[in-house]
């Protein structure tokens, strides 16, 4: 019988205090593969913690990383745009905070540091692809409705053979067809083992049942069918990517 426990984990990058959430099944002995989840624009919310617990129940040690710092949770567009812009304008800090989360998870007792995957939602979906682009030493990354317009163009540092799964909505204006095609071309040129699943009649933020609260249905909307399909695709990918590093 599984025994999922979740706890706050504080760590740092430079002078920033970062407040993550660690979830794992205490009934599993030995070293577990690790998953870092990178949050959406709202921060390490109950939604993200729920995903962490759900992934932990699959047998992984999971850290929901805090990019914003101090466990900050954003509430509206007046906060979200400037905060995202700050990190896109300072990619060294953006990626540095992801590396800090990576190192924090690897340092946990009973975590197999050679078997780590990064997953991310919305802003987090862009984050994990940017981490891959800049040379992340991970088994793979999963981007769920990531904002592809946030990514850089130089993929020379990406590690060939790393796996990538991109789960996106066909009608997501933040992952429009030209941006998605450019990403696929970059992944191919970098010799990344990639897969893209594009869901029809699906917009941005499709995994979040609270997405409709944004009041912008033409941009962001929950889609239960796409959420189920993306979850199944991610579970398959995690099992495949991490089995390669056993």
C-alpha positions, 0 to 999 in steps of 0.5 A, a space after each residue: 500500500 502506498 504512503 504518499 507524504 508531502 513536505 515543504 523543502 527550502 533551498 536557495 539560488 544565490 540570495 533567493 529563498 526558494 520554497 518547493 514541495 517534495 512528495 514521495 511514496 514512503 512505502 517504496 524502498 531503495 533509490 527512486 527516480 526523480 521528477 522535478 515539476 516546474 509550475 505554471 504562472 501562478 506558482 507552487 499552488 495546490 494544483 501543482 502540489 496535487 500533480 506532485 502527489 499524483 506523480 509520486 503515487 507512480 513511484 517517483 520522488 517529486 519536487 515541485 520547484 519554486 521559480 518565483 521565490 519565497 513560495 510566491 503565488 501570483 493572482 492576476 495578469 498585472 503580476 504574471 506578465 512582469 514576473 515572467 518578463 523578468 525571468 525571460 530577460 534574465 535567463 541565467 537566473 531562470 535556469 539557475 533556479 531550475 538547476 538549484 531545484 535539480 540539485 536539491 532533488 538529487 540531494 534527497 536521500 533515496 533519490 537516484 540522481 542518474 534518473 531525473 526528468 523535468 516536467 512543466 506546465 504553461 510557463 513551466 512547460 517553456 522552462 523545461 524546454 529552455 533547460 533542455 536547450 541550455 544543456 540540462 543533464 536529465 533523462 528527459 523533459 515533458 512540456 505541457 501547454 508550454 509557451 513556446 514564444 519564450 524559448 531561445 533559438 540557439 540549441 547547440 548546448 542541448 545534449 543529443 539523445 535526451 528525450 523530450 515530449 511536447 504536449 500541446 493544444 492545436 488552438 493554443 496561441 502561445 504555441 502557434 504552428 510556426 513556433 511549434 514547427 521551429 521547435 521541432 526543427 531545433 529538436 531534430 537538429 540537436 538530435 533530441 529524441 522527441 515526440 509532439 502530441 497536438 490535441 485538436 480543439 484544445 487551447 492553452 492551460 488545458 490540464 487545469 480545471 480552474 483555467 476558465 477563471 481567467 475569463 479568456 476562453 479564446 486563449 485558455 480553457 480546460 479540456 478534460 479529454 486532452 488532460 486525460 490523454 496528456 496524463 497517459 502520454 506523460 506516464 508512458 514517457 516517464 516509464 520509458 525515459 527512466 527505464 533507459 537509465 536503470 
